[in-house]
Amino acid sequence: MARFDGRFAAVTGAASGNGRAIAEKLLADGAKVAALDLNTDALTNVFGDNPNVLNVECNVADEHSSRAAMEAVSKEFPRLDVLVNNAGIVKFGTFEELSVSEWDQVFAVNSTGPFIVTQAASKLLRSEEVSHTRAVVNITSVEAHIVISSSGHPQIHYNASKGALLQLTRALSVELAPAGIRVNAVAPGYIRTPFTAEALEREEVRKFLLDRTPLGRIGEPEDVANGVAFLASDEASWVTGSTLFVDGGWTVY
Ligand SMILES: NC(=O)c1ccc[n+]([C@@H]2O[C@H](COP(=O)([O-])OP(=O)(O)OC[C@H]3O[C@@H](n4cnc5c(N)ncnc54)[C@H](O)[C@@H]3O)[C@@H](O)[C@H]2O)c1
């Protein structure tokens, strides 16, 4: 029996990169997955008519859209055992030139989005039908803990938004524990996805990254997905409020 047989999961930003790999890992391990994304064409391209996938349009930064998405999930799934808040954006710019609207945009997706989506999903997560704990996994970043400006551009709003998500994870883990819902984070280092594709084309960026990564390679979305699957599974049933670094050892230095 696979570890997510009979389990129901939702993954935001599931059409690309880490979110796609997370959804595919949960599917491979037996879950039925609601794949949520802004980009519904990409969802269709990726998951087609897989009977174990429910493609749902969702803008995590928008309360109405997120509530409508969870309403659609509740029509097909009896509950949620796993929610992965993965959708995120990055923007670059120096402190002096950063506009308030760009700051707000990054926070809306990376920090407020997981709050909105988790709140919209809370009824589905609060199940009394099952004895296993349910799990929320938030995708933060090593940049919630350290500042690397790895692509050569400052990104203080990204750093701050991921720091906020880290503390949301910790605070929510306490509030949801009595309901049997665990809340943890995976903090990826540099992962090869469309998010980082442009930077990774530059030799100096690859060298900078590899010189500081003890395990000596760039991360793959599957590395992130494996970490998420552990935290979402019963093997992590006494783990909450914590962060799993999936970074090849970057943050050790
Ligand atoms: N790639 C990395 O090196 C890296 C490192 C650390 C953390 N992360 C985090 O991993 C997560 C995924 O990043 P990725 O590299 O896979 O990016 P990606 O750009 O490949 O994929 C992001 C997905 O999120 C979707 N999305 C964007 N805004 C959305 C919104 N408002 N509502 C719903 N969906 C939305 C996009 O359509 C896309 O499908 C992000 O939270 C990112 O901060 C990535």
The ligand as an SDF file (V2000), in Angstrom:
LIG
                    3D

 44 48  0  0  0  0  0  0  0  0999 V2000
   13.1130   27.5410   -7.6710 N   0  0  0  0  0  0  0  0  0  0  0  0
   13.8180   27.8350   -6.5830 C   0  0  0  0  0  0  0  0  0  0  0  0
   15.0560   27.8980   -6.5880 O   0  0  0  0  0  0  0  0  0  0  0  0
   13.1050   28.0750   -5.2870 C   0  0  0  0  0  0  0  0  0  0  0  0
   13.8820   28.2050   -4.1230 C   0  0  0  0  0  0  0  0  0  0  0  0
   13.2510   28.4150   -2.9050 C   0  0  0  0  0  0  0  0  0  0  0  0
   11.8650   28.5010   -2.8530 C   0  0  0  0  0  0  0  0  0  0  0  0
   11.1450   28.3880   -3.9920 N   0  0  0  0  0  0  0  0  0  0  0  0
    9.6940   28.4820   -3.8770 C   0  0  0  0  0  0  0  0  0  0  0  0
    9.0640   27.3910   -4.5180 O   0  0  0  0  0  0  0  0  0  0  0  0
    7.7690   27.8000   -4.9530 C   0  0  0  0  0  0  0  0  0  0  0  0
    7.5640   27.4060   -6.4100 C   0  0  0  0  0  0  0  0  0  0  0  0
    8.5930   27.9830   -7.1620 O   0  0  0  0  0  0  0  0  0  0  0  0
    9.0030   27.4190   -8.5980 P   0  0  0  0  0  0  0  0  0  0  0  0
   10.4520   27.6140   -8.6950 O   0  0  0  0  0  0  0  0  0  0  0  0
    8.4040   26.1000   -8.8360 O   0  0  0  0  0  0  0  0  0  0  0  0
    8.2670   28.5390   -9.5240 O   0  0  0  0  0  0  0  0  0  0  0  0
    7.5420   28.4390  -10.9460 P   0  0  0  0  0  0  0  0  0  0  0  0
    7.5070   29.8490  -11.4270 O   0  0  0  0  0  0  0  0  0  0  0  0
    8.1550   27.3860  -11.7940 O   0  0  0  0  0  0  0  0  0  0  0  0
    6.0730   27.9720  -10.5870 O   0  0  0  0  0  0  0  0  0  0  0  0
    5.2160   28.7670   -9.8350 C   0  0  0  0  0  0  0  0  0  0  0  0
    3.7820   28.3530  -10.1470 C   0  0  0  0  0  0  0  0  0  0  0  0
    2.9450   29.1450   -9.2890 O   0  0  0  0  0  0  0  0  0  0  0  0
    1.8840   29.6800  -10.0830 C   0  0  0  0  0  0  0  0  0  0  0  0
    1.4390   30.9300   -9.4690 N   0  0  0  0  0  0  0  0  0  0  0  0
    2.1010   32.1140   -9.4400 C   0  0  0  0  0  0  0  0  0  0  0  0
    1.3420   33.0280   -8.8250 N   0  0  0  0  0  0  0  0  0  0  0  0
    0.1980   32.3990   -8.4430 C   0  0  0  0  0  0  0  0  0  0  0  0
   -0.9750   32.8130   -7.7770 C   0  0  0  0  0  0  0  0  0  0  0  0
   -1.1480   34.0900   -7.3950 N   0  0  0  0  0  0  0  0  0  0  0  0
   -1.9490   31.9170   -7.5450 N   0  0  0  0  0  0  0  0  0  0  0  0
   -1.8030   30.6280   -7.9680 C   0  0  0  0  0  0  0  0  0  0  0  0
   -0.7390   30.1790   -8.6250 N   0  0  0  0  0  0  0  0  0  0  0  0
    0.2540   31.0590   -8.8670 C   0  0  0  0  0  0  0  0  0  0  0  0
    2.4720   29.8820  -11.4640 C   0  0  0  0  0  0  0  0  0  0  0  0
    1.4400   29.9330  -12.4550 O   0  0  0  0  0  0  0  0  0  0  0  0
    3.3590   28.6510  -11.5840 C   0  0  0  0  0  0  0  0  0  0  0  0
    2.6420   27.5470  -12.1140 O   0  0  0  0  0  0  0  0  0  0  0  0
    7.6800   29.2960   -4.6940 C   0  0  0  0  0  0  0  0  0  0  0  0
    6.9840   29.5380   -3.4950 O   0  0  0  0  0  0  0  0  0  0  0  0
    9.1200   29.7080   -4.5480 C   0  0  0  0  0  0  0  0  0  0  0  0
    9.2810   30.8510   -3.7480 O   0  0  0  0  0  0  0  0  0  0  0  0
   11.7210   28.1810   -5.2070 C   0  0  0  0  0  0  0  0  0  0  0  0
  1  2  1  0
  2  3  2  0
  2  4  1  0
  4  5  1  0
  4 44  2  0
  5  6  2  0
  6  7  1  0
  7  8  2  0
  8  9  1  0
  8 44  1  0
  9 10  1  0
  9 42  1  0
 10 11  1  0
 11 12  1  0
 11 40  1  0
 12 13  1  0
 13 14  1  0
 14 15  2  0
 14 16  1  0
 14 17  1  0
 17 18  1  0
 18 19  2  0
 18 20  1  0
 18 21  1  0
 21 22  1  0
 22 23  1  0
 23 24  1  0
 23 38  1  0
 24 25  1  0
 25 26  1  0
 25 36  1  0
 26 27  1  0
 26 35  1  0
 27 28  2  0
 28 29  1  0
 29 30  1  0
 29 35  2  0
 30 31  1  0
 30 32  2  0
 32 33  1  0
 33 34  2  0
 34 35  1  0
 36 37  1  0
 36 38  1  0
 38 39  1  0
 40 41  1  0
 40 42  1  0
 42 43  1  0
M  CHG  2   8   1  16  -1
M  END
$$$$
